[in-house]
Amino acid sequence: MCIPMKQVTPPTEKSKKLVTTLKYLLVAQLVAMALSIMVSSTLFIYMLFCCLFLYLSYTQLDFCSTIVYIFFSGSQLLDLMLTFGTFWQNDISISEYGVVPFVIEVVLTVYIITAIWIVFQAYKEFKAISTGSSGGMYSGLQGSRDQASAENYYGATGIFFF
């Protein structure tokens, strides 16, 4: 996977709004990533990858990157839920753990749940665009790919994995 330098123009009004929303979400992801380093290095690494997948999803209208983002965010959410479960199981109070880390984990939990919902909405629209059911510029790619569009998408190597 390469980091694309040019952005695909969103063909529909809804996709334009979602691309703008994903740009704001990327900024929020960077802030959440800065907060997560105070709590867990694992969360920081996951959020770093999530920034890349958000960037790829809105620049290329790539529904596959949205699925990977949702998977990584779900892993982060599971990690946070396990932390909360450990507090409950071991009867650890917030003051024993620390108020600031606990508040950061609650904020990250709410953010991740919201981000998963927003990215899922983008997934539905980007998938509709790629299959042509939204009437966008990719409607010619529905069913099978012709040689010209396949070369534009995969490169002119002639090697395709379907």
N, C-alpha and C positions, 0 to 999 in steps of 0.2 A: 504494500500500500504506500503510495507516495503522497506527500503533502502538496495539494494542488495550489498553484499560484493564481489562477484566475477563477472567478466565481461564475457558476451557471446562473443565468437569469431565470427567476421564478416565473412560470408561465401563467399562473392564476393569481387572483387577488388574495385568496386564502393562503396560498403558499408564500406570497410576499409578506403577509402579516406574520406568518409562522417563522420565516427567516429572520425578521426583525426581532421577534420574541426570543428566538434562539441566540441571537447576538447578545441581547440583554442577559439571557440565562448564562452565557459564557462568562460575562463579567461577574455575575453572581457566583459562578462556579470558581472563579479565581479568588474571590473573597472567601468563599467557603474553604477553599484549599489552604489559604493562609490561616484560617481558624483551626483547621484540622491538624495542622502541625503541632499545635499546643496540646492536642489530645492523644493522637496516635500517628506513628509514622506509616502504618499500613494504610490508614485512611488517606493520608497525604499522597501516597503513591497511586492509589486507586483514583483519586480526584485529578491527579496529573494526567492520567490516561483518559479520564472522562473529558477533560478540556480538549484533548486532541480529537476525540470522537465527536464532540459537539461541533468543533470547527469543520471537520470533514462532512458532517451531516448537513450543515446549512450552506457550505460553499458549493457542494456538488449535488444537493438535494438527494442525498444517499440514504435510503431507508435502512440499509444494512448497518450503517454506522449508528443509527438510532437504536437498533436492536442491541448492539454491543454496549452502547451507553446505558440502556435500561438494565442489561445484565450486570454491568459493573456497579451501577447505582444500587441495584438490588443486593449485591454483595456487601456494599457499604451499609445499607440499611440493616441487613442481617447482623453485621458486626456490631452496630449500635444497639440493636435489640438484645443481643447476647450480653452486652455490657449492662443494660438495664435489668435483664434477667438475673445476672450475677449479683447485682445490688439487692434485689428482692430475695434471692435464694439465701445469701449470706447475711441478710439483715444489716446491710451497710447503710448508714444514714448519709444524707447529702453533705453534712458538715464533715464527716469522716473522709469522704472521697474528695471533697472540695467543691465549693459552690460554682466557681468559674468553669472548671472542666465539665461539670454537670450541665450548666446552662448552655455551654457551647455544644454539647452532645444533643441536647433537646433542640436547639436551633438547627443543627445539621440534620436531625431527623425530619423536622418539618420541611426544611429546604429540599431534602432528597425526595420525599413523598411528592411534593409539588413539582419538582423537576421531572420526575418519572411521568407524571400525568401530562405535562406540557410536551415532553419529547414523544410520548405515545401519540398525541394529537398530530405532531409533525410526521411521525411514522405513517399514520393513516393517509395523510395528504401526499407525502412523497411516494408511497406505494401506489396510490391512485394515479399519480402523474406518470410513474414508470410503466404501469400497465396500460396506460392510455384511457382509463375510464373517466378521467377528469377532462378530457378533451384538450390536453396540453400539447406542448411541442413534442412529447415523446409518444404520441398516440400511434406513430408508425412502428413502434417497437413491440406492439402487442402481438402475442403468438410467437412467431419466429423472427429472428433478426435477419435483415438482408445484409449483403456484404459491405456496403458503404457505411451503414450505421454501426456495424460490428467493428469495422476498422477504426472509426472515430472513437468508439468506446474502449476497445481493448488494445488498440494499436495495430499497426500493419504487419504484425509478426506472422499472422496466419495460424497461430496456435490458440485454440479456444477450448476451454474446459466447461462443458455444459453438463 
